[in-house]
């Protein structure tokens, strides 16, 4: 077993990109297994920022194979632009691969996403309107267009014409919106396909060959487990499986996985609508948001902020089989008089529960039960010697370990590679 999975334990934006980049230095392959370009990674190396949506964070290590698996939905336009931007920053794509079985996002997916969301009114989910859901819908309905289809001119034309006929009926008759033009889409997206063609291959075969040779492989997801379509706050979730999606989304067996590293921030954030039991709609929330620069990489939307929720972490640990914890952004909490961690939810009848409810009705009635700890005033940014930390910050770490029963792989005190305190070797 040489595979290690990195997965977010909250609602995304936990800093998975940084941890993937950090751990990938010891690997030969980094593989992205689900999601699309609706989630962004920001990785900082030597005070230089790299922003990625589809490209695995391992691309920053030029000697590694970085690949996009079949479980990812790929917007070719977005991916071509991302590759060009990273190349301008000096990043090599010599070892970059895209699964020939990954699904393609096309303009009708984006249009349908926007129309569906607008039509929901107050019940909108908070989608990024990047066509992720509609693309996965087409995949499940068996009318999706894959990368293997996009790069074949006649196949792409045939499938696009058939799909567009159906989609345009929906746009015109249901939404009273303008239809999309076949010629425009075909000309533009076929060219994107030809630009991406050199990278397209059977990534499952490539990856299994690497595993057979005992290569160390890092599996990278996009959104966090609380946005998992099965185990998250449904329906306020994404359309794929951050929890457990790494086998089907890459094409390897579960026996290849050695460890599953859960990534969490020392507090909680989420983007978009949906339940958020520990949300802080006050000055403390504003302080954490500004100190942590909590604004979406892709959308620029201010993220909702809350205290760390151990109920969420325990739920994520259970459904994803988390074996180790990478904690980020503890430096953001410096300056607070006190810090809190949610240990359970209290129902109106006084009952305290420790599982995350599936029912939104029950969840709306839950009040977080907190343990309150002293805060610390000393800045932690860049302080990588735990002996130099204030006692209150050390005690905060100890409480997290106690509540999750997970060992720390690392603790980060800033976004840069050299601001990572390594506490355990997972390889």
C-alpha positions, 0 to 999 in steps of 0.5 A: 500500500503506497497511496495516501489520501488528503481530504477536507474535514469541513466545508472546504477551504481548509487548506488542502492545497497547501497540505497536498503540496507539502506532502507531495514532495515525498511522492511520485504521483499526485492524483485529483479524484473529484470535483471541478473548477468551482473550488480553488486551491491557493498554495504559497511557495517562497512568498509566491502564490499559485492559484489552481482550480483543476490542476492538482497542487502537486504540479508545483513539483515538476518531477511528479506526475500530476493527473486529473482522474475520471471522477473530475468534471473538466471545463476545457476553457477553464483548464486551458486558461489555468495551464497557460497562467501557471506556465507563465509562472514557470510551472512545467506540464511535462508530467501532467495527465488528464483521464480520457474518461473524465466528463466535460463541462460545456456552455449549456451546463453553465447556462443550466446551472445559472437558470436553475439556481435563479429559479429556486429563489430563496431556496437557492443552494449557493452554487458557483454557477460553474456547471458542476451539478448539471455536468454530473447530472449528464454523467448519471443520465449517460449523455455526458461528453468525456475527454475521449469524445471531445478530442475526436472531431466526429464523435464530439460533433455528434454528441454535442448536436444531440445534447444541444437539441435537448438542452435548447428545448429546456432553455426555450420552453421551460426557462423562456431563454435564448438557445445556444448555437452549435457552431459556436460551441463546437468550434471553440471547444474542439480547439480546447480539446486539441490543446489538451489532447497531448495530456489525455490518456488512461490515467487508471492504467498509468496510476496502477502501474505506478502503484505496482512499482511501489511509487508513493501516490497522493490522492487529492480531493476538492471540496470538504466532506461536509459538502459530500453529496451523500454525507454532507449537509444535503442538499447544500452540497456539491455533486460528487464524493470527497469522502471515499470518492478516490477509488472510483474517481481514479480507478484504483482499488481501496487496498492501495490506500495506506492512510487518509489525512483529514485537513481542518482549520483551527476554526470553521468556514463555509461558502454559500447557503446551508446549515452552519451550527457554530456560525459567528455573526458578530465581531469575533467572526469578522475578526477571524474572517479578516485575519484569515483572509477568508474570501473565496479563491474563485468567487471572492465571496466572503466566507461564513465563519464559525468556531471549530466544530468537533461534531463535524470532525468526528462525523468526517472521521467516521464516514471517510475513515480519517487516520491522521489530522493536518491542522491549518490556520491556528495562527489566525486565532491569535489575539482572541481573549477566548477560543471555543470548540463545539463538543455537541448539539443541544436539542430543544428538549435538553437532549445533547447529541454528538452525531451530525443530524441528517434532518435539516429540521432537527439541525435548525433546532440544534444549539452548539454546546461549547468548551471554552478555553483561554485565548492567546495574544502572542502572534503565531504566524511563522513560529514553527517551534512549539516550545516557543508557543504560549501555553494556551495555544498548546492546550488548544491543540491538546483539546482538539486531539482529545476530541478527535482522537487523531494524531497530528500529521502537521500544524500550520502557522501560515500559508507558506511551505516553511510555516508547516510544523511536521509532527508525524511521517505518514510514509 
